[in-house]
Every structure is written in structure tokens, then in C-alpha cells.
């Protein structure tokens, strides 16, 4: 998912990539997307509580990872929905 976040920083992303989404992933189902949001939220909470009392200087990488987890939770639902509905291509079409 970190790679997906990097892609979304690019301009005209859909002109540069061809996403292939396996049907069994079922990203078109909002409940499935929300389960991923929940996953990243929980990972964020666990990492955040583990970082309590630890100075930023002593856990820089862990703090950066926390920010990544938080961003993933925020963007996952809307970005994957856009991905599915804008550019869905079945692997059998290739």
C-alpha cells in the first residue's frame, strides 16, 4: 500500500499505469474496503500506543511508519473505490 500512496502523488496517474484487479479481492464491496480501513486503523493504534513515552529521536522510523499507517487508513476506502470503478480490468482480458 505504500507504493500505492506514492503513485497517487503522481500527476495523470491513470495514464501511466494499468491496474489489474483480481475478482476475488472484491474491492467493489464497501464492507471489504472498510475491513482494510479497520486493519490500518488498528495497526496505527497499536504502533501509537507502543510509541508512548519514546522520544521521536529514538524511534524515527517507527514514527514515520505510524504516519504511513494513518494515511493508509484515511485514503484506502476512497482511493480503492476510484481504482475499481475507474479502471477495473480483469486479468482474463489480458
C-alpha distances in whole Angstrom, upper triangle without the diagonal:
4,5,5,6,9,10,11,13,15,18,19,15,17,20,18,15,16,14,15,14,16,18,18,14,16,14,17,18,18,18,15,13,15,14,11,12,14,12,10,14,16,13,14,18,18,17,19,22,22,22,25,28,26,27,24,26,25,22,20,17,17,17,15,12,14,13,9,9,12,10,7,10,12,10,9,12,14,11,10,14,15,13,15,18,18,18,18,19,20,20,24,24,23
4,5,5,6,9,10,11,14,17,18,15,17,20,17,16,18,16,17,17,19,22,22,18,20,17,20,22,21,22,19,16,18,18,14,14,17,15,12,15,17,14,14,18,18,17,18,22,21,21,24,26,24,25,21,23,23,19,17,14,15,15,12,10,12,11,7,9,11,9,8,11,13,11,11,15,15,13,13,17,17,15,18,21,21,20,20,22,23,23,27,27,26
4,5,5,6,9,10,11,15,16,13,15,17,14,12,14,13,15,16,18,21,21,18,20,17,20,22,22,23,20,18,20,20,16,17,19,17,15,18,20,18,18,22,22,20,22,25,25,24,28,30,28,28,24,26,26,22,20,17,18,18,15,13,16,14,11,13,15,12,11,14,15,13,12,16,16,13,13,17,16,14,17,20,19,18,18,19,21,20,24,24,23
4,5,5,6,9,10,13,14,10,12,15,13,11,13,11,13,13,16,19,19,16,17,15,17,19,19,20,18,15,17,18,14,15,18,16,14,17,20,18,18,22,23,21,23,26,26,26,29,31,29,29,26,28,28,25,22,19,20,20,16,15,16,15,11,13,14,11,9,13,13,10,10,13,13,9,10,13,13,11,13,16,15,15,16,17,19,19,23,23,22
4,5,5,7,9,13,14,11,14,16,15,14,16,14,17,17,20,22,22,19,20,17,19,21,20,21,19,16,17,18,15,14,17,16,14,16,19,17,16,20,21,20,20,24,24,23,26,29,27,27,23,25,26,22,20,17,18,17,14,13,14,12,9,11,12,8,8,11,11,8,9,13,12,9,11,14,13,12,16,18,17,17,18,20,22,23,26,26,25
4,5,5,7,11,13,10,13,15,13,13,15,15,18,18,21,24,25,21,23,20,22,24,23,25,23,19,21,22,18,18,21,20,17,19,22,20,19,23,24,22,23,26,26,25,28,30,28,27,24,25,26,23,20,18,19,18,14,14,16,14,11,13,15,11,11,15,15,12,13,16,16,12,14,17,16,14,18,20,19,18,20,21,23,23,27,27,25
4,5,5,9,10,7,10,12,9,9,12,12,15,16,19,22,23,20,21,18,20,23,22,24,22,19,21,22,19,19,22,21,19,21,24,22,22,25,27,25,26,29,29,28,31,34,32,31,28,29,30,26,24,21,22,22,18,18,19,17,14,16,17,14,13,16,16,13,13,16,15,11,12,15,13,12,15,17,15,15,17,18,21,21,24,23,22
4,5,8,9,7,9,12,11,11,14,13,16,17,20,22,24,20,21,18,19,21,20,23,21,18,20,21,18,17,21,21,18,20,23,22,21,24,26,24,25,29,29,28,31,33,32,31,27,29,30,27,24,22,23,22,18,18,19,16,14,16,16,12,12,15,13,10,11,14,12,9,11,13,11,11,14,16,14,14,17,19,21,22,26,25,24
4,7,9,8,12,13,12,13,16,16,20,21,24,26,27,24,25,21,23,25,24,26,24,21,23,24,21,20,23,23,20,22,25,23,22,25,27,25,25,29,29,28,30,33,31,30,26,27,29,26,23,21,22,21,17,18,19,16,14,16,16,13,13,16,15,12,14,17,15,12,15,17,15,14,18,19,17,18,20,22,25,26,29,28,27
4,6,6,9,10,9,11,14,15,19,20,24,26,28,25,25,22,24,26,25,28,26,23,25,27,23,23,26,26,23,25,28,26,25,29,30,28,29,33,33,31,34,36,34,33,29,30,32,29,26,24,25,24,21,21,22,19,17,20,20,16,17,20,18,15,17,19,17,14,16,18,15,15,18,19,17,16,19,21,24,24,28,26,25
4,5,9,9,9,11,15,16,20,21,25,27,29,26,27,23,24,27,26,29,28,24,27,28,25,25,28,28,26,27,31,29,28,32,33,31,32,36,36,34,37,39,37,36,32,33,35,32,29,28,29,27,24,24,26,22,20,23,23,19,19,22,20,17,19,20,18,15,17,19,15,15,19,19,16,16,19,21,24,25,28,26,25
4,6,6,7,9,12,14,18,19,23,25,28,25,25,22,22,26,25,28,27,24,26,28,25,25,29,29,27,29,32,31,30,33,35,33,34,38,38,37,39,42,40,39,35,37,38,35,32,30,31,30,27,27,28,25,23,25,24,21,21,23,21,18,19,20,17,14,16,17,14,13,17,16,13,13,17,18,22,23,26,23,22
4,5,5,7,9,11,14,16,20,22,24,22,22,19,20,23,23,26,24,21,24,25,22,22,26,26,24,26,29,28,27,31,32,31,32,35,35,35,37,40,38,37,34,35,36,33,30,28,29,28,24,24,25,23,20,22,22,18,18,20,19,16,16,18,15,12,14,15,12,11,14,15,12,11,14,16,19,20,23,21,20
4,5,6,7,9,12,14,18,20,22,20,20,18,18,22,22,25,23,20,23,25,23,23,27,26,25,27,30,29,29,32,34,33,34,37,38,37,40,42,41,40,37,38,39,36,33,31,31,31,27,27,28,25,23,24,24,21,19,22,21,17,17,18,15,12,13,14,11,9,12,12,9,8,11,13,16,17,20,18,17
4,6,8,11,14,17,20,22,25,23,23,21,21,25,26,29,27,24,27,29,26,27,30,30,28,31,34,32,32,36,37,36,37,40,41,40,42,45,43,42,39,40,41,38,35,33,34,33,30,29,31,28,25,27,27,24,23,25,24,20,21,22,19,16,17,18,14,13,15,15,12,10,14,14,18,19,21,18,17
4,7,10,13,16,20,22,25,23,23,21,22,26,26,29,27,24,27,28,25,26,30,29,27,30,32,31,31,34,35,34,35,39,39,38,41,43,41,40,37,38,39,35,33,30,31,31,27,27,29,26,23,25,26,23,22,24,24,20,20,22,20,16,17,18,16,13,16,17,14,12,15,15,18,18,21,19,17
4,6,10,12,16,19,21,19,20,18,19,23,24,26,23,21,25,26,23,24,27,26,25,28,30,29,29,32,33,32,34,37,37,36,39,42,40,40,36,37,38,35,32,29,30,30,27,26,27,26,22,24,25,22,20,23,22,19,18,20,18,15,14,16,14,11,13,15,12,10,12,12,15,14,18,16,14
4,6,10,13,16,18,17,18,16,17,21,22,25,22,20,24,25,22,24,27,26,25,28,30,29,30,33,34,33,35,38,38,38,41,44,42,42,39,40,40,37,34,31,32,32,29,27,29,27,24,25,26,23,21,23,23,20,18,20,18,15,14,16,13,10,12,13,11,8,9,8,11,11,14,12,11
4,6,10,12,15,13,14,13,14,17,19,21,18,17,20,21,19,20,24,23,22,25,27,26,27,30,31,30,32,35,35,36,39,41,40,40,37,38,38,35,33,30,30,30,27,25,27,25,22,22,24,21,18,20,21,17,15,17,16,13,11,13,11,8,9,11,10,7,7,7,9,10,13,12,11
4,7,9,12,11,12,12,13,17,19,20,18,17,20,21,19,21,24,23,23,26,28,27,28,31,32,31,33,36,36,37,40,43,41,42,39,40,40,36,35,31,31,32,29,27,28,27,24,24,25,23,20,22,23,19,17,18,18,15,12,14,13,10,9,12,12,8,7,5,6,6,10,10,9
4,6,9,7,9,8,10,13,15,17,14,14,17,17,16,18,21,20,20,23,25,24,26,29,30,30,32,34,35,35,38,41,40,41,38,40,39,36,34,31,31,31,29,26,27,26,23,22,24,22,19,20,21,18,15,15,16,14,10,12,12,9,8,11,12,9,6,6,6,7,10,11,12
4,5,6,8,9,11,13,16,17,14,14,18,17,16,19,21,20,21,24,25,25,27,30,30,30,33,35,35,36,39,42,41,42,40,41,41,37,36,32,32,33,30,28,29,28,25,24,26,24,20,21,23,20,17,17,18,17,13,14,15,12,10,13,15,12,9,8,6,7,9,11,12
4,5,6,8,9,11,14,15,12,14,17,17,16,19,21,21,22,25,26,26,28,30,31,32,34,36,36,38,40,44,43,44,42,44,43,39,38,35,34,35,33,30,30,30,27,25,27,25,22,22,24,21,18,17,18,17,14,14,16,13,10,13,15,13,10,9,7,9,10,12,14
4,5,9,10,11,14,14,11,13,16,15,15,18,20,19,21,23,24,24,27,29,29,30,32,34,34,36,39,42,41,43,40,42,42,38,37,34,32,34,32,29,29,29,26,24,26,25,21,21,23,21,18,17,19,18,15,15,18,15,13,16,18,16,13,13,11,11,13,15,17
4,6,9,9,12,12,8,10,13,12,11,15,16,15,17,20,21,21,23,25,26,27,29,31,31,33,35,39,38,39,37,39,38,34,34,30,29,30,28,25,25,26,22,21,22,21,18,18,20,18,14,14,16,15,11,12,15,13,11,14,16,15,12,13,11,12,15,17,18
4,5,6,9,9,7,8,12,12,12,14,16,16,18,20,21,22,24,26,27,28,30,32,33,34,36,40,39,41,38,41,40,36,35,32,31,31,30,27,27,27,24,22,23,22,18,18,19,17,14,13,15,14,11,11,13,12,9,12,15,14,11,13,12,14,16,17,19
4,5,7,9,6,6,10,10,10,12,14,15,16,18,20,20,22,24,25,26,28,30,31,32,34,38,37,38,36,38,38,34,33,30,29,29,27,24,24,24,21,19,20,18,15,15,16,14,10,9,11,10,7,7,10,9,7,9,12,12,10,12,13,15,17,18,20
4,6,9,8,8,11,12,13,14,16,17,18,20,22,23,24,26,28,29,30,32,34,35,37,40,40,41,38,41,41,37,36,33,32,32,30,27,27,26,23,22,22,20,18,17,17,15,12,10,11,11,8,6,9,9,6,8,11,12,10,13,13,16,18,18,20
4,5,5,7,9,10,11,13,14,16,17,19,20,22,23,25,26,28,29,31,32,34,35,39,39,40,38,41,41,37,36,33,32,32,30,27,27,26,24,22,22,21,18,17,17,16,13,10,12,13,10,9,12,13,10,11,15,16,13,16,16,19,21,21,23
4,5,5,6,9,10,10,12,14,15,16,18,20,21,22,24,26,26,28,30,31,33,37,36,38,36,39,39,35,34,32,30,29,28,26,24,24,22,20,19,18,16,14,14,14,11,8,10,12,10,8,12,13,11,12,16,17,16,19,19,22,24,24,26
4,5,5,6,9,10,10,12,14,15,16,18,20,21,22,24,25,27,28,30,31,35,35,37,35,38,38,34,34,31,29,29,28,25,24,24,22,19,19,19,16,14,15,15,12,10,13,15,12,11,15,16,14,16,19,20,18,21,21,23,25,26,28
4,5,5,7,9,10,11,13,14,15,17,19,20,21,23,24,26,27,29,31,35,34,36,34,37,36,32,32,29,27,27,26,23,23,23,20,18,18,18,15,13,15,14,11,9,12,13,11,11,14,14,13,15,18,18,16,19,18,20,22,24,25
4,5,5,6,9,10,11,12,14,16,17,19,20,21,23,25,26,27,29,33,32,34,32,34,34,30,30,27,25,25,24,21,20,20,18,15,15,15,12,10,11,11,7,6,9,10,8,8,12,12,11,13,16,17,15,18,18,20,23,24,25
4,5,5,6,8,10,10,12,14,15,16,18,20,21,22,24,25,27,31,31,32,30,33,33,29,29,27,24,24,23,21,19,19,17,15,14,14,12,9,11,11,8,6,10,12,11,11,14,15,14,16,19,20,19,22,22,24,27,28,29
4,5,5,6,9,10,10,12,14,15,17,18,20,21,23,24,26,30,30,32,30,33,32,28,28,26,23,24,23,20,19,19,17,14,15,15,12,10,13,13,10,9,13,14,12,13,17,17,16,19,21,22,20,23,23,24,27,28,29
4,5,5,6,9,10,11,12,14,15,17,18,20,21,23,25,28,28,29,27,30,30,26,25,23,21,21,20,17,16,16,14,11,12,12,9,8,11,11,7,8,12,12,10,12,15,15,15,18,20,20,19,21,21,22,25,27,27
4,5,5,6,9,10,11,12,14,15,16,18,20,21,23,26,26,28,26,29,28,25,24,22,20,19,19,16,14,14,13,10,10,10,7,5,7,8,6,7,10,11,11,12,15,15,16,18,20,21,20,23,24,25,28,29,30
4,6,5,6,9,10,10,12,14,15,16,18,20,21,25,25,27,26,29,28,24,24,22,20,20,19,17,15,15,14,11,11,12,10,7,10,12,10,10,14,15,14,16,19,19,19,21,24,24,24,26,26,28,31,32,32
4,5,5,6,9,10,11,12,14,16,17,18,20,24,24,26,24,27,26,22,23,20,17,18,18,15,13,15,13,9,11,12,10,8,11,13,10,12,15,16,15,17,20,19,20,22,24,25,24,26,26,26,30,31,31
4,5,5,6,9,10,10,12,14,15,16,18,22,21,23,21,24,23,20,19,17,15,15,14,11,10,11,9,6,7,9,6,5,9,10,9,11,14,14,14,16,19,19,20,22,24,24,24,26,26,27,30,32,32
4,5,5,6,9,10,10,12,14,15,17,20,21,22,21,24,23,20,20,18,15,15,15,13,10,11,11,7,7,9,8,6,9,11,11,12,15,16,16,18,20,21,22,24,26,26,26,29,29,30,34,35,35
4,5,5,6,9,10,11,12,14,16,19,20,22,21,24,23,20,20,19,15,15,16,13,11,13,13,9,10,13,11,9,12,15,14,15,18,19,19,21,23,24,24,27,29,29,28,31,31,32,35,36,36
4,6,5,6,8,10,11,12,15,18,18,20,18,21,20,16,17,15,12,13,13,10,8,11,10,7,9,12,10,9,13,15,14,16,19,19,19,21,24,23,24,27,29,29,28,30,30,31,34,35,35
4,6,5,6,8,10,10,12,16,16,17,16,19,18,15,15,14,11,10,11,9,6,8,9,6,6,10,10,8,11,14,14,16,19,19,19,22,24,24,25,28,29,29,29,31,32,33,36,37,37
4,6,5,6,8,10,11,15,15,17,17,20,19,16,17,16,13,12,14,12,9,11,12,9,9,13,13,11,14,17,17,18,21,22,22,24,26,27,28,30,32,32,32,34,35,36,39,40,40
4,5,5,6,9,10,14,14,17,16,19,18,15,16,15,11,12,14,12,9,13,14,11,11,15,15,14,16,19,19,21,23,24,24,26,29,28,29,32,34,34,33,35,36,36,39,41,40
4,6,5,6,9,12,12,14,13,16,14,11,13,11,8,8,11,9,6,10,11,9,10,14,14,14,16,19,19,21,24,23,24,27,28,28,30,32,33,34,33,35,36,36,39,41,40
4,5,5,7,10,10,12,12,15,14,11,13,13,9,8,11,10,7,10,12,10,10,14,15,14,16,19,19,22,24,24,25,27,29,29,31,33,34,35,35,37,38,38,42,43,42
4,5,5,9,10,13,13,17,15,13,15,15,12,11,14,13,10,13,16,13,13,17,18,17,19,22,22,24,27,27,28,30,32,32,34,36,37,38,38,40,40,41,44,45,45
4,6,8,8,12,12,15,13,11,13,13,10,10,14,12,10,14,16,14,15,18,19,18,21,23,23,26,28,28,29,31,33,33,35,37,38,39,38,40,41,41,44,45,45
4,6,5,8,9,12,10,8,10,11,8,8,11,11,9,12,15,14,14,17,19,18,20,23,24,26,28,28,29,32,33,33,35,38,38,39,39,41,41,41,45,46,45
4,6,8,10,13,12,11,13,15,11,11,14,14,12,15,17,16,16,19,21,20,22,25,26,28,30,30,31,34,35,36,37,40,41,41,41,44,44,44,48,49,48
4,6,9,12,11,11,13,15,13,12,16,17,15,17,20,19,19,22,24,24,25,28,29,31,33,34,35,37,39,39,41,43,44,44,45,47,48,48,51,52,51
4,6,8,7,7,10,12,10,10,14,15,13,16,18,18,19,21,23,23,25,27,28,31,33,33,34,37,38,38,40,42,43,43,43,45,46,46,50,51,50
4,5,5,7,9,12,11,10,13,15,14,16,18,19,19,22,24,24,25,28,29,32,33,33,34,37,38,38,40,43,43,43,44,46,47,47,50,51,50
4,5,5,5,9,9,7,10,12,12,13,15,17,17,19,21,22,23,25,26,29,31,30,32,34,35,35,37,40,40,40,41,43,44,44,48,48,47
4,6,6,9,10,9,11,14,14,15,18,19,20,21,24,25,26,27,29,32,33,32,34,37,37,37,40,42,42,42,43,44,46,45,49,50,48
4,6,9,9,10,12,14,14,16,18,19,20,22,24,25,26,28,29,32,34,33,34,37,38,37,40,43,43,42,43,45,45,45,49,49,48
4,6,5,6,9,10,11,13,14,15,17,19,20,21,23,25,26,29,30,29,30,34,34,34,36,39,39,39,39,41,42,41,45,46,44
4,6,5,6,9,10,11,13,14,16,17,19,20,22,23,24,27,29,27,29,32,32,32,34,37,37,37,37,39,40,40,43,44,43
4,5,5,6,9,10,11,12,14,15,16,19,20,21,22,25,27,25,26,30,30,29,32,35,34,34,35,36,37,36,40,41,39
4,5,5,6,9,10,10,12,14,15,17,19,20,21,24,26,25,25,29,30,29,31,34,34,34,34,36,37,36,40,41,40
4,5,5,6,9,10,11,13,14,16,17,19,20,23,24,24,25,28,29,28,31,33,33,34,34,36,37,37,41,42,40
4,5,5,6,9,10,11,12,15,16,17,18,21,22,21,23,26,26,26,28,31,31,31,31,33,35,34,38,39,37
4,5,5,6,9,10,10,12,14,15,16,19,21,20,21,24,25,24,26,29,29,29,29,31,32,32,36,36,35
4,5,5,6,9,10,11,13,14,15,18,20,19,21,23,24,24,26,29,29,30,30,32,33,33,37,38,37
4,5,5,6,9,10,11,12,14,17,18,17,19,22,22,23,25,27,27,28,29,31,32,33,37,37,36
4,5,5,6,9,10,11,12,15,16,15,16,19,20,20,22,25,25,25,26,28,29,29,33,33,32
4,5,5,6,9,10,10,14,15,15,16,19,20,20,21,24,25,25,25,27,28,29,32,33,33
4,5,5,6,9,10,13,14,14,16,18,19,20,22,24,25,25,26,28,30,31,34,35,34
4,5,5,6,8,11,12,11,13,16,16,17,19,21,22,22,23,26,28,28,32,32,32
4,5,5,6,9,11,10,11,14,15,15,17,19,20,20,21,23,24,25,29,29,29
4,6,6,8,10,11,11,13,15,16,17,19,21,22,22,24,26,27,30,31,31
4,6,7,8,9,11,13,14,15,17,19,20,21,22,25,26,28,31,31,32
4,6,6,6,8,10,11,12,14,16,16,17,18,21,23,25,28,28,28
4,6,5,6,8,10,10,12,14,15,16,16,19,21,22,25,26,26
4,6,6,6,9,10,11,12,14,16,16,19,20,22,25,26,26
4,6,5,6,9,10,11,12,14,15,18,20,23,26,25,26
4,5,5,6,9,10,10,12,13,16,18,20,23,23,23
4,5,5,6,9,10,10,11,14,15,17,20,20,21
4,5,5,6,8,10,10,14,16,18,21,20,22
4,5,5,6,8,9,13,16,18,21,20,21
4,6,5,6,7,10,13,15,18,17,18
4,6,6,5,9,11,13,16,15,17
4,6,6,10,12,16,18,16,18
4,6,10,13,16,18,16,17
4,6,10,12,15,13,14
4,7,10,12,11,12
4,6,8,7,8
4,5,6,7
4,5,6
4,5
4
